Amino acid sequence: MVSPNIELGPYFSHLFRDSPRRVLFTLAYYKFAAKMIGKNKRVLDLGCNEGLGTWLVAKECGFARGVDLDEEAITAAKINWPNNPSVEFSCSNFLEEQGSGDWDAVINFDVIEHILPQNVDSFWSFVSSSLKHDGIAIIGTPSLNSQQYSSPASKTGHVNVYSEDRLHTEMSDYFNHVFFFAGNDEVVHTGYLPMAQYFIGMGCKKIR
Amino acid sequence: MAQGDAESELDFWEKAKEQHGHQNFALGSNWSLSFQSDPKELVFALSRYKFAAKMLGRNSNILELGCGEGVGTPILSEFASSYTGVDPDNYAISSATQNWGSETCSFIKGDLLNSKFGQFDSIISIGIFDHIDPEIIDSFFDTIYQNLSNNGIGIVETLNQPTYNSTNVLHYPNQQKETNEDRLREYMGRIFNNVFIFAMNDEVMHTGSSAMAQHLFALGCYKK
């Protein structure tokens, strides 16, 4: 039996055509998260868009649910992975919800820079309340310093871009341990943060 | 321009040198030997320490188990509030103390098994795990557990050598080969709720296949 082709929705189709390297970078950060989370885990992917990264994490870690407020993106995700026991998708605005407290990991890439600053507290509350006591949060976002070099297209909607200090401080309000990684292109490293294009913060041992 | 008025390259360099001071030091005999025979080893060792230091963040009080001659002390202690290095090797400890002993950096000749040195935010052990007999390794992790504060983190690094040449496997030839990743995960998982594995080949840290990694790190937090 030939399995059906992966259908890209408007977002990933655009990326592949107009900025294909960003597909690589996005998936590379998901791969990093998958390695940190490990096997046989349940992962919540907030802001999953069309779910390509959600699927990578589901495949590596065991199970993932992708959530996004963009209905078109969720429809695209569901077309590729219908009735799959290891991955599911739902359309909702998690900022208005309370977390279920039963996830091993919450991941979130290229989302927090789109959240209005007045909603950031609801964002962190939802992340934290979604996690089990030993759950981990992995948050990736472009660095403030990278924005001066970014194309107008990639900056659209960036209403809340983080410096390393601010991301570290906010995460430290919710987690006892925050480990910080830098991303330049597809490489995740621990080098000099002011020159990083991308930050990945990993929070463990939630405080509240 | 008249040549006599202009400052030469050497003049500029002399000014730069004034900032360097004259606090010279010598590597201890182990690292001197290593640097003579394979200077790359120093790159790799410093890279391991740099990765550990980045995970600790700032203002940590650090215990290093198996500090040797303190080759990692400067990197680990640069942004730390204090650093304590422990090693059973008397010579290594005196070399480390001579080079790096200070108000905030101290060294203790001591046993790495079942010993209490204080309460620390971070405990690092690089290149020790693979030297400890599997039969007594529990007491090495006991040392980490006993010395770590409630909100502390631990980093254990090991050479990623297959363990199938150990005596266990000779006795049980059909036993499934354990990898060092499995062993690290298991031991760290006994004392930490969260364990993260990183790989290193040469000086490069990555999260690729641990089977192909030369060195492995386990980062543990949320003490049990």
Interface residues (C-beta under 8 A of the other chain):
Chain A: K31 F32 K35 M36 G38 H133 D134 I136 N176 H177 V178 F179 F180 V188 H189 T190 M202 C204 K205
Chain B: K50 F51 K54 M55 G57 N151 I153 N193 N194 F196 I197 M205 H206 T207 L219 C221 Y222
